[in-house]
């Protein structure tokens, strides 16, 4: 069943950019700095703001200072970041005012990863420092819709992480789930679930505004 909307809101890591190795390296280094093993740390990271993870796991530390350390690692450690399948062609097919990136990452990190992956830079980006509450709170996705001038019910969120999927549902938006990092069961309920964006077909029509028809290939 196709999804008909006016705008697409994309998560970044695991959706547009494959940054798994970079994320693993940076957070492993931070874990060594604060006495956490990868096993204790990494399952807390995906889809959440870094500062929220720091506060949850090491509340006694200066979260802002630890965030600065992590951002320094993540902006310089992207030599093996690549685009996710289908991501570049899909966003190139969209009008600039019909899509945005809504990421838990800081803007500097997000921009570095998009450039490294060769993904076109969005006209609109909502990043970790844009919001007061990170995913699974819907604030970021609601801000993205507002920035594009589109109502929440006319947006589809593209997510690969449970926290982001929950944020999309809380925002009252449609959900296109990608099983690039989690099983489909972790993303349900969703309007459509596919392995990655190479399995998605988007048709763009105009006339009283942009209309996107999204379906599985």
Secondary structure, DSSP 8 states (H G I E B T S, - for coil): --EEESEEEE-SBTTTEE-HHHHHHHHHHHHHHHT--HHHHGGGTTTS-HHHHHHHH-TTS-HHHHHHHHHHHHHS--TT-EE-TTHHHHHHTS-GGGEEEE-SS-HHHHHHHHHHHT----S-EE-GGG-SS-TTSTHHHHHHHHHHT--GGGEEEEESSHHHHHHHHHTT-EEEEETTSS-GGGT-S-SEEESSGGGEEEEEE-SSS-EEEEEE-
